[in-house]
Amino acid sequence: MDIKQLKYLIALDQTRHFGKAAAQCNITQPTLSMRIRSLEEELGLVLIVRGQRFEGFTPEGERILAWARALLAAHDGLQAEAALCKGQVVGELRLGMVPLASVDPMIFIRHLTQKYPELKFSLYSMSSEQIAEGVNSNQLELGICYLNNINTSVFDVIQLPKTKMGLLHDTRRFQLDKTTLTWQDLVNFPLGFLSKGMHYRDHMDVSFKSAGITPDYVFESDSTFQIIQAVESGICCAVMPLNNGLENLNSHFLITPISDSNIDAPIGLIMRKQEPVSSLALRCFTDAQEIYTVENESYE
């Protein structure tokens, strides 16, 4: 068994196609298939459901795949650690983040790109539970998530500003004559929402119910990007977090604050506390403490 076989297995999971996985790994499809079969023979397990095309992983394959991700994350961490020992800040910072919060991750990433020009970044949109699992298993270096239901005793935490909300709208489509809105004001607008079951949407539903109103929702998606597209198209407005940079995506976007619209759940940047903790995670976490101390003061 070698690390390349694990990379091939993960590439197959990402692409769900033998040919695409091979192209992603810069090898031929027969080579990829041969190396995965070799891994199966070594483990004495069938990992892939094979037909005329890729049909998924066997239950045993799913379990091996989870270990492959963890081992590959450890391998990448080891390489980054070796580089840091030589004074080189290189490699990839993997950051998980909940879809909507009053935090602009680009402020943090921009600071790091300026300080560590050879560092690369991967930003993943995930649930708080997925982020905690990823950070705890060293598949993510850092995560920005809601802290309720998270066992913070196993993480170092930087407390971030509470999520406050406003109405994101396109000024070409909607004209507001108020500088601050109430929940009751929102009944006058067609609204777009994240799909039911997502943390942010759940809070929206509770807020509207508490206000005793039924919103006019005309658009729903599990993608923040698609909701923003709908706002730009004039299909709807959307209740979005303040201070996360969304209003800067379009010169016609404006977000008007909604009074008493805090999400009660605290939010924070988390890093694994138990060894091994990568030096890259620790260095970036230390930088984040400086950045968000200033940010928190500006929100007070």
Salt bridges, closest charged atoms under 4 A:
ASP2 OD2 - ARG35 NH2 2.46
ASP13 OD1 - ARG16 NH1 2.72
ASP13 OD2 - ARG69 NH2 2.86
GLU40 OE1 - ARG50 NH2 2.96
ASP76 OD1 - HIS75 ND1 3.56
GLU141 OE2 - ARG94 NH2 2.49
ASP170 OD2 - ARG172 NH2 2.73
ASP185 OD1 - LYS178 NZ 2.96
ASP205 OD1 - ARG201 NE 2.99
GLU220 OE1 - ARG201 NH1 2.77
ASP287 OD1 - LYS115 NZ 2.79
